[in-house]
Amino acid sequence: MVLLDGSLIRTRRRTGTENRKNYSGKQERHGLLVIALTDDKGRLVWVSAVRPGRTSEITRAATTN
């Protein structure tokens, strides 16, 4: 059994269009998304690379290699 969880790491809002991809409408804040997999005992199995905050957790999990 593997447990999947996504966390939004809050970042400061910067000006310009480049930072818009870091805005999470779900949590209404700017940040970067990280996905983690653990086993049933809570031991860390895998951590994803950081992605823009607007990426949904399920989309990120489905596109991870």
PDBQT receptor file of N, H, CA, C and O in Angstrom, charges set to zero:
ATOM      1  N   MET A   1       0.838  -1.162   0.000  1.00  0.00    +0.000 N 
ATOM      2  CA  MET A   1       0.000   0.000   0.000  1.00  0.00    +0.000 C 
ATOM      3  C   MET A   1       0.893   1.238   0.000  1.00  0.00    +0.000 C 
ATOM      4  O   MET A   1       1.904   1.294   0.700  1.00  0.00    +0.000 OA
ATOM      5  N   VAL A   2       0.500   2.223  -0.796  1.00  0.00    +0.000 N 
ATOM      6  H   VAL A   2      -0.321   2.177  -1.364  1.00  0.00    +0.000 HD
ATOM      7  CA  VAL A   2       1.241   3.481  -0.895  1.00  0.00    +0.000 C 
ATOM      8  C   VAL A   2       0.260   4.628  -0.689  1.00  0.00    +0.000 C 
ATOM      9  O   VAL A   2      -0.850   4.607  -1.219  1.00  0.00    +0.000 OA
ATOM     10  N   LEU A   3       0.673   5.622   0.080  1.00  0.00    +0.000 N 
ATOM     11  H   LEU A   3       1.575   5.639   0.510  1.00  0.00    +0.000 HD
ATOM     12  CA  LEU A   3      -0.151   6.803   0.322  1.00  0.00    +0.000 C 
ATOM     13  C   LEU A   3       0.440   7.987  -0.415  1.00  0.00    +0.000 C 
ATOM     14  O   LEU A   3       1.648   8.215  -0.361  1.00  0.00    +0.000 OA
ATOM     15  N   LEU A   4      -0.405   8.745  -1.104  1.00  0.00    +0.000 N 
ATOM     16  H   LEU A   4      -1.387   8.560  -1.147  1.00  0.00    +0.000 HD
ATOM     17  CA  LEU A   4       0.022   9.900  -1.876  1.00  0.00    +0.000 C 
ATOM     18  C   LEU A   4      -0.532  11.158  -1.225  1.00  0.00    +0.000 C 
ATOM     19  O   LEU A   4      -1.705  11.204  -0.854  1.00  0.00    +0.000 OA
ATOM     20  N   ASP A   5       0.311  12.183  -1.086  1.00  0.00    +0.000 N 
ATOM     21  H   ASP A   5       1.264  12.145  -1.388  1.00  0.00    +0.000 HD
ATOM     22  CA  ASP A   5      -0.145  13.452  -0.537  1.00  0.00    +0.000 C 
ATOM     23  C   ASP A   5       0.578  14.590  -1.229  1.00  0.00    +0.000 C 
ATOM     24  O   ASP A   5       1.774  14.504  -1.508  1.00  0.00    +0.000 OA
ATOM     25  N   GLY A   6      -0.152  15.650  -1.500  1.00  0.00    +0.000 N 
ATOM     26  H   GLY A   6      -1.123  15.720  -1.273  1.00  0.00    +0.000 HD
ATOM     27  CA  GLY A   6       0.428  16.837  -2.107  1.00  0.00    +0.000 C 
ATOM     28  C   GLY A   6       0.406  17.988  -1.127  1.00  0.00    +0.000 C 
ATOM     29  O   GLY A   6      -0.540  18.132  -0.354  1.00  0.00    +0.000 OA
ATOM     30  N   SER A   7       1.435  18.804  -1.154  1.00  0.00    +0.000 N 
ATOM     31  H   SER A   7       2.204  18.687  -1.782  1.00  0.00    +0.000 HD
ATOM     32  CA  SER A   7       1.513  19.972  -0.276  1.00  0.00    +0.000 C 
ATOM     33  C   SER A   7       1.910  21.191  -1.085  1.00  0.00    +0.000 C 
ATOM     34  O   SER A   7       2.774  21.128  -1.959  1.00  0.00    +0.000 OA
ATOM     35  N   LEU A   8       1.258  22.302  -0.774  1.00  0.00    +0.000 N 
ATOM     36  H   LEU A   8       0.555  22.353  -0.064  1.00  0.00    +0.000 HD
ATOM     37  CA  LEU A   8       1.610  23.566  -1.393  1.00  0.00    +0.000 C 
ATOM     38  C   LEU A   8       2.545  24.309  -0.449  1.00  0.00    +0.000 C 
ATOM     39  O   LEU A   8       2.168  24.640   0.676  1.00  0.00    +0.000 OA
ATOM     40  N   ILE A   9       3.753  24.566  -0.905  1.00  0.00    +0.000 N 
ATOM     41  H   ILE A   9       4.059  24.297  -1.818  1.00  0.00    +0.000 HD
ATOM     42  CA  ILE A   9       4.729  25.313  -0.116  1.00  0.00    +0.000 C 
ATOM     43  C   ILE A   9       4.538  26.786  -0.463  1.00  0.00    +0.000 C 
ATOM     44  O   ILE A   9       4.755  27.194  -1.604  1.00  0.00    +0.000 OA
ATOM     45  N   ARG A  10       4.135  27.574   0.515  1.00  0.00    +0.000 N 
ATOM     46  H   ARG A  10       3.958  27.243   1.442  1.00  0.00    +0.000 HD
ATOM     47  CA  ARG A  10       3.836  28.982   0.278  1.00  0.00    +0.000 C 
ATOM     48  C   ARG A  10       5.083  29.755  -0.140  1.00  0.00    +0.000 C 
ATOM     49  O   ARG A  10       6.179  29.540   0.377  1.00  0.00    +0.000 OA
ATOM     50  N   THR A  11       4.879  30.655  -1.089  1.00  0.00    +0.000 N 
ATOM     51  H   THR A  11       3.989  30.830  -1.510  1.00  0.00    +0.000 HD
ATOM     52  CA  THR A  11       5.938  31.554  -1.544  1.00  0.00    +0.000 C 
ATOM     53  C   THR A  11       5.396  32.981  -1.540  1.00  0.00    +0.000 C 
ATOM     54  O   THR A  11       4.186  33.194  -1.461  1.00  0.00    +0.000 OA
ATOM     55  N   ARG A  12       6.277  33.927  -1.623  1.00  0.00    +0.000 N 
ATOM     56  H   ARG A  12       7.260  33.753  -1.687  1.00  0.00    +0.000 HD
ATOM     57  CA  ARG A  12       5.849  35.320  -1.739  1.00  0.00    +0.000 C 
ATOM     58  C   ARG A  12       5.352  35.592  -3.142  1.00  0.00    +0.000 C 
ATOM     59  O   ARG A  12       5.837  35.012  -4.114  1.00  0.00    +0.000 OA
ATOM     60  N   ARG A  13       4.391  36.472  -3.235  1.00  0.00    +0.000 N 
ATOM     61  H   ARG A  13       3.998  36.944  -2.445  1.00  0.00    +0.000 HD
ATOM     62  CA  ARG A  13       3.877  36.874  -4.533  1.00  0.00    +0.000 C 
ATOM     63  C   ARG A  13       4.841  37.862  -5.165  1.00  0.00    +0.000 C 
ATOM     64  O   ARG A  13       5.234  38.851  -4.547  1.00  0.00    +0.000 OA
ATOM     65  N   ARG A  14       5.214  37.579  -6.402  1.00  0.00    +0.000 N 
ATOM     66  H   ARG A  14       4.894  36.775  -6.904  1.00  0.00    +0.000 HD
ATOM     67  CA  ARG A  14       6.059  38.499  -7.156  1.00  0.00    +0.000 C 
ATOM     68  C   ARG A  14       5.204  39.166  -8.218  1.00  0.00    +0.000 C 
ATOM     69  O   ARG A  14       4.135  38.664  -8.564  1.00  0.00    +0.000 OA
ATOM     70  N   THR A  15       5.662  40.281  -8.731  1.00  0.00    +0.000 N 
ATOM     71  H   THR A  15       6.531  40.690  -8.451  1.00  0.00    +0.000 HD
ATOM     72  CA  THR A  15       4.924  40.971  -9.771  1.00  0.00    +0.000 C 
ATOM     73  C   THR A  15       5.231  40.351 -11.126  1.00  0.00    +0.000 C 
ATOM     74  O   THR A  15       6.245  39.674 -11.298  1.00  0.00    +0.000 OA
ATOM     75  N   GLY A  16       4.357  40.588 -12.072  1.00  0.00    +0.000 N 
ATOM     76  H   GLY A  16       3.534  41.138 -11.932  1.00  0.00    +0.000 HD
ATOM     77  CA  GLY A  16       4.578  40.112 -13.430  1.00  0.00    +0.000 C 
ATOM     78  C   GLY A  16       3.792  38.860 -13.745  1.00  0.00    +0.000 C 
ATOM     79  O   GLY A  16       3.268  38.194 -12.852  1.00  0.00    +0.000 OA
ATOM     80  N   THR A  17       3.717  38.551 -15.019  1.00  0.00    +0.000 N 
ATOM     81  H   THR A  17       4.143  39.092 -15.744  1.00  0.00    +0.000 HD
ATOM     82  CA  THR A  17       2.940  37.400 -15.472  1.00  0.00    +0.000 C 
ATOM     83  C   THR A  17       3.635  36.074 -15.192  1.00  0.00    +0.000 C 
ATOM     84  O   THR A  17       2.980  35.033 -15.159  1.00  0.00    +0.000 OA
ATOM     85  N   GLU A  18       4.939  36.094 -14.992  1.00  0.00    +0.000 N 
ATOM     86  H   GLU A  18       5.472  36.940 -15.019  1.00  0.00    +0.000 HD
ATOM     87  CA  GLU A  18       5.687  34.853 -14.765  1.00  0.00    +0.000 C 
ATOM     88  C   GLU A  18       5.251  34.154 -13.476  1.00  0.00    +0.000 C 
ATOM     89  O   GLU A  18       5.338  32.929 -13.388  1.00  0.00    +0.000 OA
ATOM     90  N   ASN A  19       4.790  34.894 -12.490  1.00  0.00    +0.000 N 
ATOM     91  H   ASN A  19       4.719  35.889 -12.561  1.00  0.00    +0.000 HD
ATOM     92  CA  ASN A  19       4.418  34.321 -11.203  1.00  0.00    +0.000 C 
ATOM     93  C   ASN A  19       2.984  33.802 -11.181  1.00  0.00    +0.000 C 
ATOM     94  O   ASN A  19       2.610  33.123 -10.224  1.00  0.00    +0.000 OA
ATOM     95  N   ARG A  20       2.174  34.088 -12.181  1.00  0.00    +0.000 N 
ATOM     96  H   ARG A  20       2.478  34.640 -12.958  1.00  0.00    +0.000 HD
ATOM     97  CA  ARG A  20       0.771  33.657 -12.187  1.00  0.00    +0.000 C 
ATOM     98  C   ARG A  20       0.633  32.142 -12.126  1.00  0.00    +0.000 C 
ATOM     99  O   ARG A  20      -0.331  31.634 -11.555  1.00  0.00    +0.000 OA
ATOM    100  N   LYS A  21       1.573  31.422 -12.700  1.00  0.00    +0.000 N 
ATOM    101  H   LYS A  21       2.357  31.836 -13.164  1.00  0.00    +0.000 HD
ATOM    102  CA  LYS A  21       1.507  29.960 -12.681  1.00  0.00    +0.000 C 
ATOM    103  C   LYS A  21       1.687  29.402 -11.268  1.00  0.00    +0.000 C 
ATOM    104  O   LYS A  21       1.342  28.247 -11.017  1.00  0.00    +0.000 OA
ATOM    105  N   ASN A  22       2.218  30.199 -10.347  1.00  0.00    +0.000 N 
ATOM    106  H   ASN A  22       2.498  31.137 -10.550  1.00  0.00    +0.000 HD
ATOM    107  CA  ASN A  22       2.408  29.742  -8.972  1.00  0.00    +0.000 C 
ATOM    108  C   ASN A  22       1.195  29.979  -8.087  1.00  0.00    +0.000 C 
ATOM    109  O   ASN A  22       1.214  29.609  -6.913  1.00  0.00    +0.000 OA
ATOM    110  N   TYR A  23       0.131  30.594  -8.625  1.00  0.00    +0.000 N 
ATOM    111  H   TYR A  23       0.116  30.895  -9.578  1.00  0.00    +0.000 HD
ATOM    112  CA  TYR A  23      -1.056  30.886  -7.827  1.00  0.00    +0.000 C 
ATOM    113  C   TYR A  23      -1.997  29.683  -7.816  1.00  0.00    +0.000 C 
ATOM    114  O   TYR A  23      -2.415  29.203  -8.870  1.00  0.00    +0.000 OA
ATOM    115  N   SER A  24      -2.325  29.202  -6.623  1.00  0.00    +0.000 N 
ATOM    116  H   SER A  24      -1.986  29.592  -5.767  1.00  0.00    +0.000 HD
ATOM    117  CA  SER A  24      -3.274  28.105  -6.457  1.00  0.00    +0.000 C 
ATOM    118  C   SER A  24      -4.644  28.691  -6.154  1.00  0.00    +0.000 C 
ATOM    119  O   SER A  24      -4.854  29.266  -5.086  1.00  0.00    +0.000 OA
ATOM    120  N   GLY A  25      -5.577  28.547  -7.088  1.00  0.00    +0.000 N 
ATOM    121  H   GLY A  25      -5.407  28.080  -7.956  1.00  0.00    +0.000 HD
ATOM    122  CA  GLY A  25      -6.933  29.042  -6.875  1.00  0.00    +0.000 C 
ATOM    123  C   GLY A  25      -7.646  28.272  -5.781  1.00  0.00    +0.000 C 
ATOM    124  O   GLY A  25      -8.482  28.834  -5.073  1.00  0.00    +0.000 OA
ATOM    125  N   LYS A  26      -7.329  27.002  -5.635  1.00  0.00    +0.000 N 
ATOM    126  H   LYS A  26      -6.650  26.546  -6.211  1.00  0.00    +0.000 HD
ATOM    127  CA  LYS A  26      -7.950  26.163  -4.599  1.00  0.00    +0.000 C 
ATOM    128  C   LYS A  26      -7.605  26.681  -3.203  1.00  0.00    +0.000 C 
ATOM    129  O   LYS A  26      -8.482  26.784  -2.345  1.00  0.00    +0.000 OA
ATOM    130  N   GLN A  27      -6.347  27.002  -2.976  1.00  0.00    +0.000 N 
ATOM    131  H   GLN A  27      -5.635  26.919  -3.673  1.00  0.00    +0.000 HD
ATOM    132  CA  GLN A  27      -5.921  27.462  -1.658  1.00  0.00    +0.000 C 
ATOM    133  C   GLN A  27      -5.809  28.988  -1.580  1.00  0.00    +0.000 C 
ATOM    134  O   GLN A  27      -5.525  29.544  -0.519  1.00  0.00    +0.000 OA
ATOM    135  N   GLU A  28      -6.034  29.657  -2.714  1.00  0.00    +0.000 N 
ATOM    136  H   GLU A  28      -6.265  29.205  -3.576  1.00  0.00    +0.000 HD
ATOM    137  CA  GLU A  28      -6.017  31.118  -2.802  1.00  0.00    +0.000 C 
ATOM    138  C   GLU A  28      -4.726  31.732  -2.262  1.00  0.00    +0.000 C 
ATOM    139  O   GLU A  28      -4.747  32.671  -1.468  1.00  0.00    +0.000 OA
ATOM    140  N   ARG A  29      -3.618  31.181  -2.711  1.00  0.00    +0.000 N 
ATOM    141  H   ARG A  29      -3.601  30.418  -3.357  1.00  0.00    +0.000 HD
ATOM    142  CA  ARG A  29      -2.298  31.710  -2.327  1.00  0.00    +0.000 C 
ATOM    143  C   ARG A  29      -1.262  31.272  -3.350  1.00  0.00    +0.000 C 
ATOM    144  O   ARG A  29      -1.516  30.376  -4.156  1.00  0.00    +0.000 OA
ATOM    145  N   HIS A  30      -0.110  31.897  -3.318  1.00  0.00    +0.000 N 
ATOM    146  H   HIS A  30       0.097  32.624  -2.664  1.00  0.00    +0.000 HD
ATOM    147  CA  HIS A  30       0.998  31.547  -4.199  1.00  0.00    +0.000 C 
ATOM    148  C   HIS A  30       1.852  30.467  -3.539  1.00  0.00    +0.000 C 
ATOM    149  O   HIS A  30       2.036  30.457  -2.322  1.00  0.00    +0.000 OA
ATOM    150  N   GLY A  31       2.363  29.569  -4.360  1.00  0.00    +0.000 N 
ATOM    151  H   GLY A  31       2.214  29.577  -5.349  1.00  0.00    +0.000 HD
ATOM    152  CA  GLY A  31       3.214  28.530  -3.806  1.00  0.00    +0.000 C 
ATOM    153  C   GLY A  31       3.694  27.556  -4.865  1.00  0.00    +0.000 C 
ATOM    154  O   GLY A  31       3.419  27.713  -6.055  1.00  0.00    +0.000 OA
ATOM    155  N   LEU A  32       4.414  26.552  -4.404  1.00  0.00    +0.000 N 
ATOM    156  H   LEU A  32       4.637  26.425  -3.438  1.00  0.00    +0.000 HD
ATOM    157  CA  LEU A  32       4.947  25.491  -5.257  1.00  0.00    +0.000 C 
ATOM    158  C   LEU A  32       4.433  24.152  -4.746  1.00  0.00    +0.000 C 
ATOM    159  O   LEU A  32       4.361  23.933  -3.537  1.00  0.00    +0.000 OA
ATOM    160  N   LEU A  33       4.078  23.260  -5.656  1.00  0.00    +0.000 N 
ATOM    161  H   LEU A  33       4.137  23.438  -6.638  1.00  0.00    +0.000 HD
ATOM    162  CA  LEU A  33       3.484  21.978  -5.300  1.00  0.00    +0.000 C 
ATOM    163  C   LEU A  33       4.534  20.871  -5.229  1.00  0.00    +0.000 C 
ATOM    164  O   LEU A  33       5.394  20.755  -6.103  1.00  0.00    +0.000 OA
ATOM    165  N   VAL A  34       4.449  20.063  -4.174  1.00  0.00    +0.000 N 
ATOM    166  H   VAL A  34       3.751  20.157  -3.464  1.00  0.00    +0.000 HD
ATOM    167  CA  VAL A  34       5.317  18.892  -4.002  1.00  0.00    +0.000 C 
ATOM    168  C   VAL A  34       4.425  17.699  -3.682  1.00  0.00    +0.000 C 
ATOM    169  O   VAL A  34       3.517  17.805  -2.857  1.00  0.00    +0.000 OA
ATOM    170  N   ILE A  35       4.679  16.570  -4.328  1.00  0.00    +0.000 N 
ATOM    171  H   ILE A  35       5.416  16.484  -4.998  1.00  0.00    +0.000 HD
ATOM    172  CA  ILE A  35       3.942  15.331  -4.078  1.00  0.00    +0.000 C 
ATOM    173  C   ILE A  35       4.866  14.359  -3.360  1.00  0.00    +0.000 C 
ATOM    174  O   ILE A  35       6.036  14.234  -3.719  1.00  0.00    +0.000 OA
ATOM    175  N   ALA A  36       4.345  13.666  -2.342  1.00  0.00    +0.000 N 
ATOM    176  H   ALA A  36       3.393  13.767  -2.050  1.00  0.00    +0.000 HD
ATOM    177  CA  ALA A  36       5.142  12.682  -1.601  1.00  0.00    +0.000 C 
ATOM    178  C   ALA A  36       4.394  11.355  -1.529  1.00  0.00    +0.000 C 
ATOM    179  O   ALA A  36       3.171  11.328  -1.396  1.00  0.00    +0.000 OA
ATOM    180  N   LEU A  37       5.137  10.264  -1.619  1.00  0.00    +0.000 N 
ATOM    181  H   LEU A  37       6.131  10.286  -1.727  1.00  0.00    +0.000 HD
ATOM    182  CA  LEU A  37       4.592   8.918  -1.446  1.00  0.00    +0.000 C 
ATOM    183  C   LEU A  37       5.208   8.301  -0.193  1.00  0.00    +0.000 C 
ATOM    184  O   LEU A  37       6.418   8.380   0.021  1.00  0.00    +0.000 OA
ATOM    185  N   THR A  38       4.361   7.688   0.629  1.00  0.00    +0.000 N 
ATOM    186  H   THR A  38       3.378   7.624   0.455  1.00  0.00    +0.000 HD
ATOM    187  CA  THR A  38       4.839   6.986   1.818  1.00  0.00    +0.000 C 
ATOM    188  C   THR A  38       4.266   5.585   1.825  1.00  0.00    +0.000 C 
ATOM    189  O   THR A  38       3.259   5.317   1.170  1.00  0.00    +0.000 OA
ATOM    190  N   ASP A  39       4.906   4.684   2.568  1.00  0.00    +0.000 N 
ATOM    191  H   ASP A  39       5.724   4.901   3.101  1.00  0.00    +0.000 HD
ATOM    192  CA  ASP A  39       4.330   3.344   2.718  1.00  0.00    +0.000 C 
ATOM    193  C   ASP A  39       3.329   3.373   3.869  1.00  0.00    +0.000 C 
ATOM    194  O   ASP A  39       3.104   4.421   4.474  1.00  0.00    +0.000 OA
ATOM    195  N   ASP A  40       2.727   2.221   4.170  1.00  0.00    +0.000 N 
ATOM    196  H   ASP A  40       2.909   1.370   3.678  1.00  0.00    +0.000 HD
ATOM    197  CA  ASP A  40       1.682   2.168   5.197  1.00  0.00    +0.000 C 
ATOM    198  C   ASP A  40       2.211   2.420   6.610  1.00  0.00    +0.000 C 
ATOM    199  O   ASP A  40       1.419   2.633   7.528  1.00  0.00    +0.000 OA
ATOM    200  N   LYS A  41       3.517   2.400   6.800  1.00  0.00    +0.000 N 
ATOM    201  H   LYS A  41       4.160   2.226   6.054  1.00  0.00    +0.000 HD
ATOM    202  CA  LYS A  41       4.099   2.689   8.108  1.00  0.00    +0.000 C 
ATOM    203  C   LYS A  41       4.563   4.144   8.222  1.00  0.00    +0.000 C 
ATOM    204  O   LYS A  41       5.107   4.541   9.252  1.00  0.00    +0.000 OA
ATOM    205  N   GLY A  42       4.348   4.940   7.164  1.00  0.00    +0.000 N 
ATOM    206  H   GLY A  42       3.906   4.617   6.327  1.00  0.00    +0.000 HD
ATOM    207  CA  GLY A  42       4.707   6.350   7.188  1.00  0.00    +0.000 C 
ATOM    208  C   GLY A  42       6.117   6.654   6.735  1.00  0.00    +0.000 C 
ATOM    209  O   GLY A  42       6.563   7.795   6.857  1.00  0.00    +0.000 OA
ATOM    210  N   ARG A  43       6.832   5.671   6.216  1.00  0.00    +0.000 N 
ATOM    211  H   ARG A  43       6.470   4.745   6.117  1.00  0.00    +0.000 HD
ATOM    212  CA  ARG A  43       8.197   5.908   5.722  1.00  0.00    +0.000 C 
ATOM    213  C   ARG A  43       8.145   6.515   4.325  1.00  0.00    +0.000 C 
ATOM    214  O   ARG A  43       7.385   6.067   3.466  1.00  0.00    +0.000 OA
ATOM    215  N   LEU A  44       8.951   7.523   4.116  1.00  0.00    +0.000 N 
ATOM    216  H   LEU A  44       9.568   7.887   4.813  1.00  0.00    +0.000 HD
ATOM    217  CA  LEU A  44       8.990   8.222   2.845  1.00  0.00    +0.000 C 
ATOM    218  C   LEU A  44       9.549   7.309   1.759  1.00  0.00    +0.000 C 
ATOM    219  O   LEU A  44      10.620   6.726   1.923  1.00  0.00    +0.000 OA
ATOM    220  N   VAL A  45       8.824   7.189   0.656  1.00  0.00    +0.000 N 
ATOM    221  H   VAL A  45       7.954   7.663   0.523  1.00  0.00    +0.000 HD
ATOM    222  CA  VAL A  45       9.238   6.354  -0.470  1.00  0.00    +0.000 C 
ATOM    223  C   VAL A  45       9.782   7.216  -1.605  1.00  0.00    +0.000 C 
ATOM    224  O   VAL A  45      10.795   6.880  -2.220  1.00  0.00    +0.000 OA
ATOM    225  N   TRP A  46       9.098   8.336  -1.879  1.00  0.00    +0.000 N 
ATOM    226  H   TRP A  46       8.276   8.609  -1.379  1.00  0.00    +0.000 HD
ATOM    227  CA  TRP A  46       9.464   9.160  -3.030  1.00  0.00    +0.000 C 
ATOM    228  C   TRP A  46       8.929  10.569  -2.847  1.00  0.00    +0.000 C 
ATOM    229  O   TRP A  46       7.868  10.755  -2.252  1.00  0.00    +0.000 OA
ATOM    230  N   VAL A  47       9.657  11.571  -3.356  1.00  0.00    +0.000 N 
ATOM    231  H   VAL A  47      10.519  11.419  -3.839  1.00  0.00    +0.000 HD
ATOM    232  CA  VAL A  47       9.214  12.966  -3.363  1.00  0.00    +0.000 C 
ATOM    233  C   VAL A  47       9.408  13.508  -4.775  1.00  0.00    +0.000 C 
ATOM    234  O   VAL A  47      10.454  13.302  -5.391  1.00  0.00    +0.000 OA
ATOM    235  N   SER A  48       8.401  14.195  -5.274  1.00  0.00    +0.000 N 
ATOM    236  H   SER A  48       7.552  14.362  -4.773  1.00  0.00    +0.000 HD
ATOM    237  CA  SER A  48       8.468  14.733  -6.632  1.00  0.00    +0.000 C 
ATOM    238  C   SER A  48       9.317  15.997  -6.687  1.00  0.00    +0.000 C 
ATOM    239  O   SER A  48       9.680  16.579  -5.665  1.00  0.00    +0.000 OA
ATOM    240  N   ALA A  49       9.614  16.390  -7.896  1.00  0.00    +0.000 N 
ATOM    241  H   ALA A  49       9.320  15.917  -8.726  1.00  0.00    +0.000 HD
ATOM    242  CA  ALA A  49      10.236  17.695  -8.110  1.00  0.00    +0.000 C 
ATOM    243  C   ALA A  49       9.175  18.768  -7.875  1.00  0.00    +0.000 C 
ATOM    244  O   ALA A  49       7.979  18.488  -7.951  1.00  0.00    +0.000 OA
ATOM    245  N   VAL A  50       9.602  19.965  -7.596  1.00  0.00    +0.000 N 
ATOM    246  H   VAL A  50      10.574  20.192  -7.534  1.00  0.00    +0.000 HD
ATOM    247  CA  VAL A  50       8.686  21.070  -7.339  1.00  0.00    +0.000 C 
ATOM    248  C   VAL A  50       8.029  21.501  -8.643  1.00  0.00    +0.000 C 
ATOM    249  O   VAL A  50       8.685  21.609  -9.679  1.00  0.00    +0.000 OA
ATOM    250  N   ARG A  51       6.710  21.747  -8.574  1.00  0.00    +0.000 N 
ATOM    251  H   ARG A  51       6.177  21.659  -7.732  1.00  0.00    +0.000 HD
ATOM    252  CA  ARG A  51       5.942  22.202  -9.733  1.00  0.00    +0.000 C 
ATOM    253  C   ARG A  51       5.200  23.483  -9.374  1.00  0.00    +0.000 C 
ATOM    254  O   ARG A  51       5.051  23.782  -8.189  1.00  0.00    +0.000 OA
ATOM    255  N   PRO A  52       4.731  24.250 -10.354  1.00  0.00    +0.000 N 
ATOM    256  CA  PRO A  52       3.960  25.463 -10.064  1.00  0.00    +0.000 C 
ATOM    257  C   PRO A  52       2.704  25.143  -9.255  1.00  0.00    +0.000 C 
ATOM    258  O   PRO A  52       2.118  24.072  -9.410  1.00  0.00    +0.000 OA
ATOM    259  N   GLY A  53       2.297  26.069  -8.397  1.00  0.00    +0.000 N 
ATOM    260  H   GLY A  53       2.774  26.939  -8.271  1.00  0.00    +0.000 HD
ATOM    261  CA  GLY A  53       1.164  25.863  -7.508  1.00  0.00    +0.000 C 
ATOM    262  C   GLY A  53      -0.164  25.677  -8.198  1.00  0.00    +0.000 C 
ATOM    263  O   GLY A  53      -1.077  25.103  -7.604  1.00  0.00    +0.000 OA
ATOM    264  N   ARG A  54      -0.315  26.136  -9.425  1.00  0.00    +0.000 N 
ATOM    265  H   ARG A  54       0.426  26.602  -9.908  1.00  0.00    +0.000 HD
ATOM    266  CA  ARG A  54      -1.586  25.991 -10.116  1.00  0.00    +0.000 C 
ATOM    267  C   ARG A  54      -1.830  24.549 -10.573  1.00  0.00    +0.000 C 
ATOM    268  O   ARG A  54      -2.964  24.206 -10.908  1.00  0.00    +0.000 OA
ATOM    269  N   THR A  55      -0.807  23.701 -10.596  1.00  0.00    +0.000 N 
ATOM    270  H   THR A  55       0.114  23.979 -10.324  1.00  0.00    +0.000 HD
ATOM    271  CA  THR A  55      -0.947  22.305 -11.005  1.00  0.00    +0.000 C 
ATOM    272  C   THR A  55      -1.732  21.541  -9.949  1.00  0.00    +0.000 C 
ATOM    273  O   THR A  55      -1.412  21.617  -8.762  1.00  0.00    +0.000 OA
ATOM    274  N   SER A  56      -2.762  20.803 -10.371  1.00  0.00    +0.000 N 
ATOM    275  H   SER A  56      -3.022  20.741 -11.335  1.00  0.00    +0.000 HD
ATOM    276  CA  SER A  56      -3.524  20.019  -9.396  1.00  0.00    +0.000 C 
ATOM    277  C   SER A  56      -2.733  18.773  -8.996  1.00  0.00    +0.000 C 
ATOM    278  O   SER A  56      -1.889  18.289  -9.750  1.00  0.00    +0.000 OA
ATOM    279  N   GLU A  57      -3.017  18.271  -7.813  1.00  0.00    +0.000 N 
ATOM    280  H   GLU A  57      -3.703  18.664  -7.200  1.00  0.00    +0.000 HD
ATOM    281  CA  GLU A  57      -2.283  17.116  -7.299  1.00  0.00    +0.000 C 
ATOM    282  C   GLU A  57      -2.504  15.877  -8.156  1.00  0.00    +0.000 C 
ATOM    283  O   GLU A  57      -1.555  15.141  -8.425  1.00  0.00    +0.000 OA
ATOM    284  N   ILE A  58      -3.713  15.636  -8.581  1.00  0.00    +0.000 N 
ATOM    285  H   ILE A  58      -4.484  16.234  -8.363  1.00  0.00    +0.000 HD
ATOM    286  CA  ILE A  58      -4.002  14.438  -9.371  1.00  0.00    +0.000 C 
ATOM    287  C   ILE A  58      -3.356  14.513 -10.746  1.00  0.00    +0.000 C 
ATOM    288  O   ILE A  58      -2.888  13.502 -11.269  1.00  0.00    +0.000 OA
ATOM    289  N   THR A  59      -3.327  15.716 -11.340  1.00  0.00    +0.000 N 
ATOM    290  H   THR A  59      -3.707  16.538 -10.915  1.00  0.00    +0.000 HD
ATOM    291  CA  THR A  59      -2.650  15.893 -12.635  1.00  0.00    +0.000 C 
ATOM    292  C   THR A  59      -1.168  15.655 -12.488  1.00  0.00    +0.000 C 
ATOM    293  O   THR A  59      -0.556  14.993 -13.327  1.00  0.00    +0.000 OA
ATOM    294  N   ARG A  60      -0.583  16.189 -11.430  1.00  0.00    +0.000 N 
ATOM    295  H   ARG A  60      -1.080  16.726 -10.749  1.00  0.00    +0.000 HD
ATOM    296  CA  ARG A  60       0.854  16.004 -11.186  1.00  0.00    +0.000 C 
ATOM    297  C   ARG A  60       1.194  14.540 -10.958  1.00  0.00    +0.000 C 
ATOM    298  O   ARG A  60       2.204  14.054 -11.468  1.00  0.00    +0.000 OA
ATOM    299  N   ALA A  61       0.366  13.832 -10.198  1.00  0.00    +0.000 N 
ATOM    300  H   ALA A  61      -0.454  14.227  -9.784  1.00  0.00    +0.000 HD
ATOM    301  CA  ALA A  61       0.626  12.418  -9.927  1.00  0.00    +0.000 C 
ATOM    302  C   ALA A  61       0.508  11.583 -11.207  1.00  0.00    +0.000 C 
ATOM    303  O   ALA A  61       1.261  10.627 -11.394  1.00  0.00    +0.000 OA
ATOM    304  N   ALA A  62      -0.421  11.934 -12.076  1.00  0.00    +0.000 N 
ATOM    305  H   ALA A  62      -1.033  12.710 -11.924  1.00  0.00    +0.000 HD
ATOM    306  CA  ALA A  62      -0.636  11.175 -13.310  1.00  0.00    +0.000 C 
ATOM    307  C   ALA A  62       0.479  11.401 -14.337  1.00  0.00    +0.000 C 
ATOM    308  O   ALA A  62       0.737  10.531 -15.169  1.00  0.00    +0.000 OA
ATOM    309  N   THR A  63       1.136  12.552 -14.285  1.00  0.00    +0.000 N 
ATOM    310  H   THR A  63       0.927  13.259 -13.609  1.00  0.00    +0.000 HD
ATOM    311  CA  THR A  63       2.171  12.858 -15.271  1.00  0.00    +0.000 C 
ATOM    312  C   THR A  63       3.581  12.622 -14.772  1.00  0.00    +0.000 C 
ATOM    313  O   THR A  63       4.538  12.878 -15.502  1.00  0.00    +0.000 OA
ATOM    314  N   THR A  64       3.735  12.142 -13.551  1.00  0.00    +0.000 N 
ATOM    315  H   THR A  64       2.957  11.935 -12.958  1.00  0.00    +0.000 HD
ATOM    316  CA  THR A  64       5.058  11.904 -12.996  1.00  0.00    +0.000 C 
ATOM    317  C   THR A  64       5.649  10.636 -13.575  1.00  0.00    +0.000 C 
ATOM    318  O   THR A  64       4.966   9.618 -13.692  1.00  0.00    +0.000 OA
ATOM    319  N   ASN A  65       6.924  10.698 -13.939  1.00  0.00    +0.000 N 
ATOM    320  H   ASN A  65       7.479  11.524 -13.845  1.00  0.00    +0.000 HD
ATOM    321  CA  ASN A  65       7.613   9.512 -14.489  1.00  0.00    +0.000 C 
ATOM    322  C   ASN A  65       8.044   8.598 -13.378  1.00  0.00    +0.000 C 
ATOM    323  O   ASN A  65       8.638   7.551 -13.635  1.00  0.00    +0.000 OA
TER     324      ASN A  65
